[in-house]
Amino acid sequence: MQLDLKGLEQCTTSSFLSSSLEKAYILLHDASSRKKVSSLWENCFIVCISYINEVSYFEIVKKDSSTDARAGILKTPHGEVRTPSYVVVGTDAAVRCVPSEELPHTKTQLIIANTYHLWRTLGKKLETFEGLHKRMKWNSPLMTDSGGFQVFSFGFGREHGMGKMGNALPVRKLSVGTGRASSPADEAALRSRPARPDSCRDTKLAGLRELPPDNFLAGRGKNLVRVTDDGVYFSTEDGEQYLDAELSIYIQEKLGADIIVAFDEPTSPLHDHAYTKESLERTHRWAIRSLKARARNDQLMYGVVQGGAFEDLRKESAEFIGKQPFEGFAIGGSYGESMGAPREQMLSVLRWSVPYLPKEKPRHLLGIGRIEDVFDAVEHGMDTFDCVIPTREARHGSLWTAKGRFDVRKGSFEGSREPIEEGCGCIACGEKNITRGELRELFKSKNMEAGHLASLHNVYFFNNLLERVRDSILEGEFSKFRDRFLSNIHR
Ligand SMILES: [Zn+2]
């Protein structure tokens, strides 16, 4: 059923402004086709409720006077997130090395899980999945990504040896990989809706063939991804798998996180302008398709801004995505120091993009999370950011403190009676009084407790840092706090 905007205008009040009409149209159109709602008035009620929700789920409590930093409260069905906030990564529905019951002691507010990995892991079980909150025993806010990052990481990133944790910017421009081809008939079969949940293996499967589970971008390899305007084909050990906007939203609604993300295609700074523009337009079409695919109204959906390292494309993307009726916005493919990119690149992306995003809605920076990156992101008006750094680096012996990062496995820490960080309130430092020397011994003997204790500390460190950042905004002292904190870090 198509709805006429004029008819909608007649049945709404004057407070129902034009920006909301665009959202209203999409919601009405979707609701009518998906839920077969017969009454226009019933649809209008749904739209009005959505509109009311739109202005109530995110509250900006305080704005910094000298920067774009802001402190807010993001309200979700599973509780509030006080922003700015770190988002802890729980790729396969678990924060590695940190049991759920210990997460509250790490000041974790929000966890992001990986849609692609969960889709591949759950397979048929997705249909009857009890939801991420129950699976994780985590009755607090959750977020899922779109699966779009795997388009980049298993494709161009893998082909050119570009890692999430570094080596993101090889020095020369490279051509765009195309992946392997399959026949039109094969593609049609993969895109067939009923076959999708069954197309996954019904067993635990962490990822794609040849991909080490913990560092899947470590080296160069074959491009395992083929991107089309319809969606993305992944080469897996089970043959090709197909993921598109509709399936991404379907999976994310089944997973049931509080915040979900529209399907997108991240690009690399190495992609040229022509490909980045082509990809951007595809991401924009996928954004609209993601909105139309919604069947639940209790999740916040974030649209994703892309555009690589090109100012005109970033602005174009932010302007387009910023006008869509998403509840929040994410900036993707921005890279930061955590991705091996120069600091200036991430700053440019933020400066180009943020002005086009609605001020009253939450903003998330995808895949960014070193200390300097976090301060830059907050200063430019970002509210949340996710990164694997705290847990991944902990498992390899890298500990974060207010003075910077150190590798506890080094010989200089043998027998050290110094705590991981003086005054730290984490379980490892506070309750267990673990010394650097003891932690070094645990790593040397490959004791599982080493990664556990180090993760407890790192996750707490970043969550606590963001809590202090938030407090500094509330007290009108953000710039002073930032300058003091960064000046104490050994680089
Ligand atoms: Zn600690």
Boltz pocket constraint, residues with backbone or C-beta under 6 A from the ligand:
constraints:
  - pocket:
      binder: B
      contacts: [[A, 420], [A, 421], [A, 424], [A, 425], [A, 426], [A, 427], [A, 428], [A, 429], [A, 430], [A, 456], [A, 457], [A, 460]]
      max_distance: 6.0
